[in-house]
Amino acid sequence: MNYFLNEIPQRTEKPRKVGLTMAMDKGLSIREVEDFVNVCGNYVDIVKFGWGTSYVTPNLKEKISIYKKAGIPVYFGGTLFEAFIVRGQFEDYVKVIEKYELEYAEVSDGSIDLDHEVKCDFIHKLSQKVTVLSEVGSKDVDKIIPPYKWIALMQAELDAGAWKVIGEARESGNVGLFRSSGEVRSGLVEEILTKIPFENIIWEAPQKSQQVWFIKLLGSNVNLGNIAPNEVIPLETIRIGLRGDTFNHFLS
């Protein structure tokens, strides 16, 4: 840090197992990636290339290389995994991971109907090759999953080999864990936490109000995802009480 302040919450240090920030790259240019890692590299633990953007992103290998040199692993969004699965191309998906030398992969079923045992089998198979993040929740705003089922799905996917489970919110933060207004489904979150340890969950929280809510509930070292690149530094200040939203939260 640039100077000393008392009563700043202690943040975990990279490589982190908890307190993760997952940022979303929706099509940054090479120059933007270079600038991003220069400023935010110490605060970003992993980068997701959102949904299927990796399919159309130019200079993809070069972008991945820049992140890797900065010590930031990347993975392709779960919607891309689903695009391969719905076309019966799982082995081709594995070849893509190998081609780009990815160390992480996301398994999700937010846009397709996928038998959960089959999903867990994909998680198990991929976990033999890479670190798997699995996403629970639907992108369909009308599909409401009861808390007991969220818990059962998350636990089964962790048991199948997922490193972390991701709570679905989309990049907009208005489905899954959240109401269409962006308000947190607090009862759902709190019930999930009665059974699933918080360190095993990455909560997608693209909106500032959502980030604040989770930090107040679970502390500075909650895992948060779908953070826009230009919101990584602001998020870090929220985590340590240096923004108005959490200014008094960490003071004795």
Phi, psi and omega in degrees: 000162187278341178197175189259136172224140173288160171055043171261126181303143180281123177265144172296157181249153178292143357283121184274149169253343179214155185083026185286146168242116176258118180262152181251122174262113182257014179132034177298148175282168177303314180298319180294322178295317179301315179294319181300310183290331178296320183272319192248002186307323181287345186250353181254129182260331181201148180239132175257129169278105191308143180032245182254024185296333181296338180291328186246359182285124176288157177055040187297315181298321180294319178299313180300319181298320180297315178298315182298318179297334178273002180077025181243109177289155179234161172210161181269142184304153183298332179298328176294317175306314181296324179297322176289316184295317183294340177262007179069035186240043181300315181296326176293324177297317178300320179295325178295316177302316180292320181301317183264008176052047179279145180256354181227155175212150177248134175247124180216169176215035184288340183244353181230159173271116184226122177307134188294327176296322177293318177301314180295328177293320176298318178300313181299313182298314181291328182293345175282346184245323186218173173277126187255132166252130179245141184252134178246136180122160183250149174278352179279114184298336182272354182264103182260120180261125181292154184305318182299328181283322174306314182297313181297317180295314181299314182295319179297323182285325172295318179296330181284346177127005178292138176286314176222152170255143183253130174275119186296138173212352190064174181286346181267339179074041182224023174221179173063255181290347189233153172284170183299337179281349185097354179293137180292137171281082191298321179298320178298310182300313183294326178288320176304318184290347176287342184237329184250121180302138186299331182290346180269359185242136167254118180269118174291122185213073184288338182267144183303316182299326178290318178300315180300316182300313182292322179293320178293326180283316192241358175094179185300329189256039171279146178277124181232143183227175183059041179271129178294144181308321181279002178251002183292312178296313175304319178299318181298324178291326176294321181298331186244016173076028180246028170223150188308327185298329180235018188305316183266351189295326185256002180276140179283000000 
